[in-house]
Amino acid sequence: MNQFATLISFAPSTGVLTYSVDGVTQTSTVVSSTIPHRAALNSYPNDPVRPIVTRWNTLIAAIKGPVTFGSTPSDVLDSFSAITADLAANDAKVQIHLKPNSDTVASLRPIPFLPPHPI
């Protein structure tokens, strides 16, 4: 299930992601197999979240092989957990895909705005 949400908080130690969908607060769990997807940087021309989203895309580019929350290379100082916490601290918008019949996040992508009528 895809959801378009505003991040509220992220606890890296537990993986608990709290977000708002249409004004309703929800929580899901980010696991090591959660897949971070690239954000469309050109959609963030003057957005204050752009530097954080740039870090997100840079980390995806730095990983050789499959990209997941659990695959941060040892020579890279940033992590998806740290970036996600920064995104949440700045009320970033995201597209969240949950695994079927669960509250586990299958994939996550920063987006510049919430679509008015998501499909």
C-alpha positions as CSV (number, residue, x, y, z in Angstrom):
1,M,0.0,0.0,0.0
2,N,1.4,3.4,-1.0
3,Q,0.8,6.4,1.3
4,F,1.8,10.0,0.9
5,A,2.7,11.5,4.3
6,T,4.4,14.2,6.3
7,L,7.0,12.8,8.6
8,I,6.7,13.6,12.3
9,S,9.5,11.6,13.9
10,F,11.9,8.7,13.4
11,A,13.5,6.7,16.2
12,P,16.7,5.1,14.6
13,S,17.2,2.8,17.6
14,T,13.8,1.1,17.1
15,G,13.0,1.9,13.5
16,V,9.6,3.4,14.4
17,L,8.5,6.0,11.9
18,T,5.7,8.3,12.8
19,Y,3.9,10.3,10.1
20,S,0.7,12.0,9.2
21,V,-1.6,10.9,6.4
22,D,-4.5,13.3,5.7
23,G,-4.2,14.5,9.3
24,V,-4.2,11.1,10.9
25,T,-1.0,10.1,12.8
26,Q,0.3,6.6,12.0
27,T,3.4,4.6,12.8
28,S,5.3,2.0,10.9
29,T,8.6,0.2,11.3
30,V,11.6,0.7,9.1
31,V,13.7,-2.4,8.9
32,S,17.2,-3.2,7.4
33,S,15.5,-4.4,4.2
34,T,13.5,-1.2,3.6
35,I,14.5,0.2,0.3
36,P,15.2,3.9,0.0
37,H,14.3,5.3,-3.4
38,R,15.9,8.3,-5.1
39,A,14.1,11.7,-4.8
40,A,13.6,14.0,-7.8
41,L,16.0,16.8,-6.8
42,N,14.8,19.0,-9.6
43,S,11.4,19.2,-7.8
44,Y,13.1,20.9,-4.8
45,P,14.3,24.2,-6.3
46,N,14.0,26.4,-3.2
47,D,12.9,24.0,-0.6
48,P,14.8,24.0,2.8
49,V,14.7,20.2,2.8
50,R,16.7,20.0,-0.5
51,P,20.1,19.7,1.3
52,I,18.8,16.7,3.3
53,V,17.3,15.1,0.2
54,T,20.6,15.7,-1.6
55,R,22.3,13.7,1.2
56,W,19.7,10.9,0.7
57,N,20.5,10.7,-3.1
58,T,24.2,10.9,-2.5
59,L,24.1,8.0,-0.1
60,I,22.1,5.9,-2.7
61,A,24.7,6.7,-5.3
62,A,27.6,5.7,-2.9
63,I,26.2,2.2,-2.3
64,K,27.5,-0.6,-4.5
65,G,24.9,-3.3,-5.0
66,P,21.4,-3.4,-3.5
67,V,20.4,-0.3,-1.6
68,T,18.6,-0.9,1.7
69,F,18.5,0.8,5.1
70,G,20.9,-1.9,6.3
71,S,23.6,-1.4,3.6
72,T,25.5,1.8,4.5
73,P,29.2,1.3,3.6
74,S,31.7,1.7,6.4
75,D,33.6,4.5,4.5
76,V,30.5,6.7,4.3
77,L,29.8,8.8,7.3
78,D,26.0,9.3,6.7
79,S,23.3,6.7,7.1
80,F,19.7,6.4,6.0
81,S,18.6,6.4,9.6
82,A,20.3,9.7,10.3
83,I,19.0,11.3,7.1
84,T,15.4,10.0,7.8
85,A,15.6,11.5,11.3
86,D,16.7,14.8,9.8
87,L,13.8,14.6,7.3
88,A,11.4,14.0,10.1
89,A,12.8,16.9,12.1
90,N,12.0,19.1,9.1
91,D,8.5,17.9,8.4
92,A,9.5,16.4,5.1
93,K,7.0,14.8,2.7
94,V,7.5,11.2,1.7
95,Q,6.0,8.4,-0.2
96,I,5.8,5.3,1.9
97,H,5.1,1.8,0.6
98,L,4.1,-0.7,3.2
99,K,4.5,-4.5,2.9
100,P,1.1,-6.2,2.4
101,N,-0.9,-6.7,5.6
102,S,1.7,-5.2,7.9
103,D,3.1,-2.0,9.3
104,T,6.6,-2.7,7.9
105,V,8.0,-0.1,5.5
106,A,8.9,-1.8,2.2
107,S,10.3,1.4,0.6
108,L,10.6,5.1,1.3
109,R,11.1,8.1,-1.0
110,P,11.2,11.8,-0.2
111,I,8.8,13.9,-2.3
112,P,8.5,17.7,-2.6
113,F,4.8,17.9,-1.8
114,L,1.8,15.8,-1.0
115,P,-0.3,15.1,-4.1
116,P,-3.8,16.6,-3.9
117,H,-5.5,13.5,-5.0
118,P,-3.2,10.5,-4.9
119,I,-4.2,7.4,-6.8
